[in-house]
Amino acid sequence: MRAARAGAGAGPLPISRSRILMAAHGAADSPPGSGLRDYLLARGAHVTTVFHPLVPEHGDRHEIVTYRPDGRAWRRIVRLPSRPPYTFPLDALVPPWPPAVDVWFGFNNLLAARGIAARAAGRAGRVVYWAVDFVPDRFGAGSPMTRAYDRLDAWVCRHADHWVDLSRPAMEGRAARHGLAPGQAAPAQVVPVGVWLDRVPQVPEDGWRARRVAFLGHLVPRQGVARLVEAIAVLRRRGDDVGLDIAGHGPEEPELRRAAAALGVADLVRFHGFLADHRDVEAFLTRASVAAAPYETSADSFTRFADPSKLKSYLAAGLPIVMTDVPHNAAELAARGGAEVVAYAPEAIADGIARCLASPESWGARRAAALAYAVGFDWNTVLGAALPRMGLVE
């Protein structure tokens, strides 16, 4: 039987009178947390956000921000030793005494568990476990850390007031892994990553002229950026110079720089670093002609369960996407969003880029398809449908 939850039976809560706490790992402007924050603030909620470092590049800063109804924000920084993932348990202690809230959103199981503890102490009403990924055998098959993670994950799914996953494969995979039959866990729904369409400038109608490929993301092997650099070299050998702009940071960056030089395309490949301001990200995308998402295709790639936010940013800008068949919605992006799905090989990625740039007319048709498909992912649409099921209403 599903465990009793203190906030589950409460009636609808008007957003304008709600006190909200959102706790997540990662950058403060990363979705879905940033989209939810801005949606709630626009409707008069009292919001506190807590963002913890996710990867070593984030350093040791834990940022707590309290947003006031008059638009002002009070920010506090807490510094703790940071060696992810071993120091993640320390994150549950920040802040040591959180404010009393009506709804606690935890964007991973550890932070949702902190919300459940706050609910037990009378400091939180409802607790929403908003899972941003599902990774089978997160710390290796059979490892003690994986077993501990799974036990906590299953417990949170049972004891939260609401459970959200970003994709149907993630929700089904999580339920199967934990043996959660219907009625044995919190009420659940799939809420995809959204995008603020009114904030994202579109690539110009003659954007094909730029002949540059944009990549956003963490520079680690599973993102496939090395294959993308190799694809740019393939195109050059064919006599077709196409530029590549890479925005992001990560441990693979030095190797990627060396590869670009060794392949003779250092003049075509630009590294822009991590773009923290969404306005810089938007400007970066509108200077491109094509966007890339060449995910590594191993069977255990967790991206198969994910809903990558960069794909929504690419779509909202009107960029044709060259991608591998890893995200769960790759086929739909190809059928409705103008994407080109290719094999995980430099030659195939190069072919996909060339097809996207084959003619102004075909590029324009892909641009129009991307923009039309993006409409359904505006945050106003996504959250306007999802939040009432969690008891938050306008």
C-alpha positions as a Python dict, from the first residue, in 0.01 Angstrom:
ca = {
    (1, 'M'): (0, 0, 0),
    (2, 'R'): (114, 355, -67),
    (3, 'A'): (245, 535, 241),
    (4, 'A'): (31, 812, 386),
    (5, 'R'): (153, 1164, 305),
    (6, 'A'): (66, 1472, 502),
    (7, 'G'): (10, 1702, 206),
    (8, 'A'): (-153, 1461, -34),
    (9, 'G'): (-510, 1529, 67),
    (10, 'A'): (-490, 1907, 84),
    (11, 'G'): (-702, 2111, -155),
    (12, 'P'): (-584, 2334, -440),
    (13, 'L'): (-328, 2596, -343),
    (14, 'P'): (-330, 2930, -530),
    (15, 'I'): (18, 2999, -667),
    (16, 'S'): (-5, 3364, -568),
    (17, 'R'): (-39, 3269, -200),
    (18, 'S'): (209, 2982, -200),
    (19, 'R'): (549, 2958, -39),
    (20, 'I'): (780, 2742, -249),
    (21, 'L'): (1124, 2591, -197),
    (22, 'M'): (1311, 2441, -492),
    (23, 'A'): (1629, 2239, -431),
    (24, 'A'): (1849, 2114, -714),
    (25, 'H'): (2201, 2032, -821),
    (26, 'G'): (2351, 2227, -1109),
    (27, 'A'): (2354, 2581, -1242),
    (28, 'A'): (2078, 2815, -1125),
    (29, 'D'): (1959, 2880, -1481),
    (30, 'S'): (1937, 2514, -1579),
    (31, 'P'): (1595, 2369, -1663),
    (32, 'P'): (1360, 2240, -1547),
    (33, 'G'): (1423, 2429, -1222),
    (34, 'S'): (1476, 2766, -1386),
    (35, 'G'): (1158, 2734, -1591),
    (36, 'L'): (951, 2642, -1287),
    (37, 'R'): (1103, 2924, -1082),
    (38, 'D'): (1025, 3189, -1340),
    (39, 'Y'): (673, 3056, -1398),
    (40, 'L'): (593, 3066, -1026),
    (41, 'L'): (749, 3410, -970),
    (42, 'A'): (549, 3556, -1259),
    (43, 'R'): (232, 3443, -1079),
    (44, 'G'): (319, 3591, -742),
    (45, 'A'): (460, 3295, -552),
    (46, 'H'): (713, 3340, -271),
    (47, 'V'): (1008, 3133, -393),
    (48, 'T'): (1333, 3018, -235),
    (49, 'T'): (1584, 2831, -452),
    (50, 'V'): (1875, 2620, -333),
    (51, 'F'): (2132, 2516, -593),
    (52, 'H'): (2417, 2279, -510),
    (53, 'P'): (2731, 2203, -720),
    (54, 'L'): (2679, 1906, -950),
    (55, 'V'): (3020, 1857, -1113),
    (56, 'P'): (3372, 1960, -1006),
    (57, 'E'): (3361, 2258, -1244),
    (58, 'H'): (3085, 2410, -1027),
    (59, 'G'): (3327, 2450, -736),
    (60, 'D'): (3212, 2457, -374),
    (61, 'R'): (2934, 2721, -391),
    (62, 'H'): (2587, 2641, -260),
    (63, 'E'): (2357, 2927, -358),
    (64, 'I'): (2040, 3010, -164),
    (65, 'V'): (1818, 3280, -314),
    (66, 'T'): (1495, 3415, -165),
    (67, 'Y'): (1283, 3605, -416),
    (68, 'R'): (1060, 3881, -283),
    (69, 'P'): (724, 3979, -436),
    (70, 'D'): (861, 4328, -518),
    (71, 'G'): (1119, 4175, -751),
    (72, 'R'): (1416, 4197, -519),
    (73, 'A'): (1618, 3889, -427),
    (74, 'W'): (1823, 3803, -121),
    (75, 'R'): (2120, 3579, -202),
    (76, 'R'): (2338, 3376, 32),
    (77, 'I'): (2641, 3163, -53),
    (78, 'V'): (2746, 2865, 157),
    (79, 'R'): (3078, 2695, 85),
    (80, 'L'): (3136, 2330, 169),
    (81, 'P'): (3395, 2075, 59),
    (82, 'S'): (3291, 1952, -284),
    (83, 'R'): (3396, 1622, -437),
    (84, 'P'): (3095, 1491, -630),
    (85, 'P'): (2944, 1239, -581),
    (86, 'Y'): (3102, 1162, -244),
    (87, 'T'): (3008, 1494, -85),
    (88, 'F'): (2647, 1492, -208),
    (89, 'P'): (2514, 1388, 136),
    (90, 'L'): (2647, 1717, 276),
    (91, 'D'): (2416, 1903, 38),
    (92, 'A'): (2112, 1786, 233),
    (93, 'L'): (2235, 2003, 521),
    (94, 'V'): (2213, 2329, 322),
    (95, 'P'): (2039, 2536, 440),
    (96, 'P'): (2054, 2390, 792),
    (97, 'W'): (1711, 2533, 880),
    (98, 'P'): (1504, 2584, 565),
    (99, 'P'): (1204, 2818, 561),
    (100, 'A'): (857, 2681, 622),
    (101, 'V'): (691, 2628, 283),
    (102, 'D'): (369, 2506, 130),
    (103, 'V'): (541, 2306, -146),
    (104, 'W'): (893, 2162, -156),
    (105, 'F'): (1031, 2066, -498),
    (106, 'G'): (1332, 1832, -484),
    (107, 'F'): (1499, 1776, -821),
    (108, 'N'): (1673, 1457, -711),
    (109, 'N'): (1596, 1193, -453),
    (110, 'L'): (1836, 1324, -187),
    (111, 'L'): (1687, 1673, -194),
    (112, 'A'): (1332, 1540, -212),
    (113, 'A'): (1410, 1325, 94),
    (114, 'R'): (1514, 1643, 275),
    (115, 'G'): (1171, 1782, 186),
    (116, 'I'): (998, 1474, 326),
    (117, 'A'): (1191, 1525, 649),
    (118, 'A'): (1082, 1891, 652),
    (119, 'R'): (722, 1778, 601),
    (120, 'A'): (751, 1542, 897),
    (121, 'A'): (879, 1833, 1106),
    (122, 'G'): (587, 2051, 1000),
    (123, 'R'): (808, 2273, 782),
    (124, 'A'): (667, 2169, 444),
    (125, 'G'): (319, 2093, 315),
    (126, 'R'): (353, 1897, -8),
    (127, 'V'): (670, 1739, -143),
    (128, 'V'): (725, 1691, -517),
    (129, 'Y'): (1003, 1460, -632),
    (130, 'W'): (1091, 1604, -976),
    (131, 'A'): (1348, 1359, -1114),
    (132, 'V'): (1569, 1514, -1382),
    (133, 'D'): (1726, 1187, -1496),
    (134, 'F'): (1712, 811, -1463),
    (135, 'V'): (2040, 621, -1473),
    (136, 'P'): (2032, 243, -1428),
    (137, 'D'): (2326, 131, -1212),
    (138, 'R'): (2415, 494, -1146),
    (139, 'F'): (2741, 418, -965),
    (140, 'G'): (2813, 84, -1128),
    (141, 'A'): (2625, -247, -1124),
    (142, 'G'): (2608, -395, -777),
    (143, 'S'): (2813, -122, -609),
    (144, 'P'): (2724, -21, -251),
    (145, 'M'): (2661, 337, -368),
    (146, 'T'): (2418, 217, -636),
    (147, 'R'): (2230, 1, -385),
    (148, 'A'): (2204, 292, -141),
    (149, 'Y'): (2090, 525, -421),
    (150, 'D'): (1822, 280, -534),
    (151, 'R'): (1688, 231, -183),
    (152, 'L'): (1660, 606, -133),
    (153, 'D'): (1505, 655, -477),
    (154, 'A'): (1239, 391, -417),
    (155, 'W'): (1162, 531, -72),
    (156, 'V'): (1118, 884, -208),
    (157, 'C'): (892, 762, -489),
    (158, 'R'): (670, 602, -225),
    (159, 'H'): (668, 885, 29),
    (160, 'A'): (657, 1205, -179),
    (161, 'D'): (321, 1363, -252),
    (162, 'H'): (391, 1373, -623),
    (163, 'W'): (649, 1219, -855),
    (164, 'V'): (758, 1372, -1187),
    (165, 'D'): (986, 1230, -1456),
    (166, 'L'): (1097, 1403, -1776),
    (167, 'S'): (1010, 1117, -2012),
    (168, 'R'): (793, 809, -2029),
    (169, 'P'): (1096, 575, -2061),
    (170, 'A'): (1246, 728, -1745),
    (171, 'M'): (926, 686, -1546),
    (172, 'E'): (871, 331, -1662),
    (173, 'G'): (1237, 241, -1608),
    (174, 'R'): (1235, 381, -1253),
    (175, 'A'): (913, 201, -1164),
    (176, 'A'): (1043, -128, -1303),
    (177, 'R'): (1378, -100, -1127),
    (178, 'H'): (1214, -39, -790),
    (179, 'G'): (927, -283, -845),
    (180, 'L'): (667, -9, -803),
    (181, 'A'): (327, -134, -913),
    (182, 'P'): (37, 110, -963),
    (183, 'G'): (-81, 238, -627),
    (184, 'Q'): (251, 171, -454),
    (185, 'A'): (404, 511, -519),
    (186, 'A'): (313, 878, -529),
    (187, 'P'): (82, 1002, -806),
    (188, 'A'): (310, 1041, -1109),
    (189, 'Q'): (320, 1228, -1436),
    (190, 'V'): (562, 1298, -1720),
    (191, 'V'): (652, 1667, -1757),
    (192, 'P'): (894, 1736, -2043),
    (193, 'V'): (1154, 2010, -2036),
    (194, 'G'): (1015, 2335, -2173),
    (195, 'V'): (1151, 2656, -2317),
    (196, 'W'): (1049, 3021, -2299),
    (197, 'L'): (957, 3082, -2662),
    (198, 'D'): (913, 3454, -2610),
    (199, 'R'): (1270, 3484, -2484),
    (200, 'V'): (1454, 3289, -2752),
    (201, 'P'): (1541, 3483, -3068),
    (202, 'Q'): (1511, 3282, -3385),
    (203, 'V'): (1787, 3215, -3632),
    (204, 'P'): (1732, 3451, -3930),
    (205, 'E'): (1560, 3322, -4242),
    (206, 'D'): (1892, 3329, -4427),
    (207, 'G'): (2075, 3160, -4140),
    (208, 'W'): (2197, 2888, -4375),
    (209, 'R'): (2454, 3139, -4501),
    (210, 'A'): (2651, 3122, -4175),
    (211, 'R'): (2747, 2757, -4240),
    (212, 'R'): (2830, 2696, -3877),
    (213, 'V'): (2728, 2414, -3642),
    (214, 'A'): (2644, 2486, -3278),
    (215, 'F'): (2691, 2248, -2986),
    (216, 'L'): (2573, 2313, -2628),
    (217, 'G'): (2661, 2084, -2342),
    (218, 'H'): (2902, 1929, -2097),
    (219, 'L'): (3227, 1825, -2263),
    (220, 'V'): (3241, 1458, -2171),
    (221, 'P'): (3272, 1154, -2401),
    (222, 'R'): (2904, 1055, -2392),
    (223, 'Q'): (2811, 1382, -2564),
    (224, 'G'): (2993, 1275, -2881),
    (225, 'V'): (3176, 1603, -2940),
    (226, 'A'): (3493, 1425, -3050),
    (227, 'R'): (3298, 1262, -3335),
    (228, 'L'): (3155, 1602, -3422),
    (229, 'V'): (3505, 1752, -3452),
    (230, 'E'): (3601, 1457, -3671),
    (231, 'A'): (3293, 1523, -3888),
    (232, 'I'): (3410, 1881, -3945),
    (233, 'A'): (3742, 1736, -4065),
    (234, 'V'): (3556, 1496, -4298),
    (235, 'L'): (3369, 1789, -4451),
    (236, 'R'): (3694, 1982, -4502),
    (237, 'R'): (3851, 1683, -4680),
    (238, 'R'): (3549, 1690, -4912),
    (239, 'G'): (3618, 2055, -4986),
    (240, 'D'): (3330, 2182, -4771),
    (241, 'D'): (3444, 2410, -4488),
    (242, 'V'): (3178, 2428, -4214),
    (243, 'G'): (3254, 2594, -3881),
    (244, 'L'): (3183, 2449, -3537),
    (245, 'D'): (3104, 2651, -3223),
    (246, 'I'): (3121, 2464, -2890),
    (247, 'A'): (2964, 2615, -2577),
    (248, 'G'): (3028, 2432, -2252),
    (249, 'H'): (3305, 2310, -2031),
    (250, 'G'): (3420, 1973, -1908),
    (251, 'P'): (3716, 1741, -1873),
    (252, 'E'): (3728, 1655, -2244),
    (253, 'E'): (3800, 2011, -2359),
    (254, 'P'): (4182, 1986, -2374),
    (255, 'E'): (4157, 1663, -2575),
    (256, 'L'): (3906, 1821, -2813),
    (257, 'R'): (4136, 2117, -2873),
    (258, 'R'): (4425, 1882, -2949),
    (259, 'A'): (4205, 1679, -3184),
    (260, 'A'): (4095, 1988, -3377),
    (261, 'A'): (4458, 2088, -3426),
    (262, 'A'): (4570, 1738, -3523),
    (263, 'L'): (4287, 1706, -3777),
    (264, 'G'): (4367, 2041, -3933),
    (265, 'V'): (4043, 2215, -3837),
    (266, 'A'): (4154, 2433, -3546),
    (267, 'D'): (4065, 2737, -3755),
    (268, 'L'): (3707, 2610, -3794),
    (269, 'V'): (3642, 2502, -3434),
    (270, 'R'): (3576, 2768, -3169),
    (271, 'F'): (3545, 2702, -2796),
    (272, 'H'): (3323, 2953, -2616),
    (273, 'G'): (3333, 2809, -2263),
    (274, 'F'): (3033, 2781, -2035),
    (275, 'L'): (2764, 3040, -2111),
    (276, 'A'): (2591, 3113, -1780),
    (277, 'D'): (2358, 3387, -1905),
    (278, 'H'): (2065, 3264, -2114),
    (279, 'R'): (2100, 3574, -2333),
    (280, 'D'): (2451, 3464, -2431),
    (281, 'V'): (2319, 3116, -2510),
    (282, 'E'): (2046, 3261, -2731),
    (283, 'A'): (2288, 3487, -2919),
    (284, 'F'): (2521, 3190, -2963),
    (285, 'L'): (2247, 2980, -3124),
    (286, 'T'): (2123, 3247, -3362),
    (287, 'R'): (2468, 3274, -3519),
    (288, 'A'): (2453, 2909, -3628),
    (289, 'S'): (2298, 2728, -3923),
    (290, 'V'): (2274, 2378, -3772),
    (291, 'A'): (2273, 2239, -3417),
    (292, 'A'): (2431, 1911, -3312),
    (293, 'A'): (2349, 1644, -3054),
    (294, 'P'): (2571, 1347, -3149),
    (295, 'Y'): (2520, 1141, -2831),
    (296, 'E'): (2736, 833, -2786),
    (297, 'T'): (2517, 532, -2866),
    (298, 'S'): (2616, 266, -2612),
    (299, 'A'): (2323, 62, -2484),
    (300, 'D'): (2358, 199, -2130),
    (301, 'S'): (2356, 567, -2226),
    (302, 'F'): (2130, 739, -1973),
    (303, 'T'): (2033, 992, -2241),
    (304, 'R'): (1797, 722, -2371),
    (305, 'F'): (1579, 799, -2072),
    (306, 'A'): (1637, 1176, -2066),
    (307, 'D'): (1474, 1482, -2220),
    (308, 'P'): (1779, 1696, -2302),
    (309, 'S'): (1707, 2064, -2256),
    (310, 'K'): (1944, 2170, -2532),
    (311, 'L'): (1720, 2005, -2791),
    (312, 'K'): (1438, 2240, -2687),
    (313, 'S'): (1673, 2539, -2712),
    (314, 'Y'): (1778, 2428, -3060),
    (315, 'L'): (1415, 2392, -3168),
    (316, 'A'): (1309, 2726, -3022),
    (317, 'A'): (1585, 2899, -3219),
    (318, 'G'): (1466, 2730, -3538),
    (319, 'L'): (1785, 2532, -3593),
    (320, 'P'): (1785, 2206, -3788),
    (321, 'I'): (1934, 1939, -3561),
    (322, 'V'): (2180, 1664, -3653),
    (323, 'M'): (2159, 1396, -3385),
    (324, 'T'): (2204, 1030, -3309),
    (325, 'D'): (1915, 800, -3227),
    (326, 'V'): (1965, 814, -2850),
    (327, 'P'): (1704, 1047, -2694),
    (328, 'H'): (1364, 881, -2663),
    (329, 'N'): (1206, 1139, -2896),
    (330, 'A'): (1465, 1123, -3176),
    (331, 'A'): (1222, 970, -3426),
    (332, 'E'): (957, 1230, -3345),
    (333, 'L'): (1209, 1511, -3387),
    (334, 'A'): (1295, 1372, -3729),
    (335, 'A'): (930, 1331, -3830),
    (336, 'R'): (799, 1664, -3698),
    (337, 'G'): (1091, 1890, -3602),
    (338, 'G'): (1313, 1887, -3909),
    (339, 'A'): (1591, 1689, -3738),
    (340, 'E'): (1837, 1462, -3918),
    (341, 'V'): (1902, 1137, -3728),
    (342, 'V'): (2239, 981, -3816),
    (343, 'A'): (2469, 699, -3712),
    (344, 'Y'): (2737, 760, -3450),
    (345, 'A'): (3022, 795, -3698),
    (346, 'P'): (3211, 1102, -3829),
    (347, 'E'): (3115, 1033, -4191),
    (348, 'A'): (2746, 994, -4104),
    (349, 'I'): (2745, 1313, -3894),
    (350, 'A'): (2917, 1496, -4179),
    (351, 'D'): (2656, 1364, -4423),
    (352, 'G'): (2377, 1488, -4195),
    (353, 'I'): (2527, 1836, -4172),
    (354, 'A'): (2570, 1846, -4549),
    (355, 'R'): (2207, 1742, -4605),
    (356, 'C'): (2085, 2018, -4373),
    (357, 'L'): (2284, 2273, -4571),
    (358, 'A'): (2215, 2125, -4915),
    (359, 'S'): (1989, 2409, -5028),
    (360, 'P'): (1831, 2724, -4886),
    (361, 'E'): (1486, 2576, -4953),
    (362, 'S'): (1540, 2252, -4761),
    (363, 'W'): (1713, 2437, -4478),
    (364, 'G'): (1417, 2679, -4459),
    (365, 'A'): (1171, 2389, -4443),
    (366, 'R'): (1362, 2237, -4153),
    (367, 'R'): (1372, 2573, -3975),
    (368, 'A'): (994, 2610, -4010),
    (369, 'A'): (937, 2255, -3882),
    (370, 'A'): (1159, 2313, -3577),
    (371, 'L'): (974, 2634, -3486),
    (372, 'A'): (633, 2473, -3528),
    (373, 'Y'): (727, 2171, -3317),
    (374, 'A'): (869, 2393, -3041),
    (375, 'V'): (533, 2563, -2979),
    (376, 'G'): (406, 2272, -2770),
    (377, 'F'): (701, 2301, -2533),
    (378, 'D'): (655, 2659, -2418),
    (379, 'W'): (687, 2663, -2039),
    (380, 'N'): (347, 2833, -2009),
    (381, 'T'): (188, 2535, -2184),
    (382, 'V'): (392, 2265, -2011),
    (383, 'L'): (356, 2395, -1655),
    (384, 'G'): (3, 2525, -1705),
    (385, 'A'): (-100, 2163, -1763),
    (386, 'A'): (126, 1999, -1504),
    (387, 'L'): (100, 2208, -1187),
    (388, 'P'): (-276, 2173, -1126),
    (389, 'R'): (-221, 1799, -1090),
    (390, 'M'): (19, 1882, -805),
    (391, 'G'): (-242, 2105, -642),
    (392, 'L'): (-100, 2442, -756),
    (393, 'V'): (-354, 2656, -939),
    (394, 'E'): (-373, 3011, -1069),
}
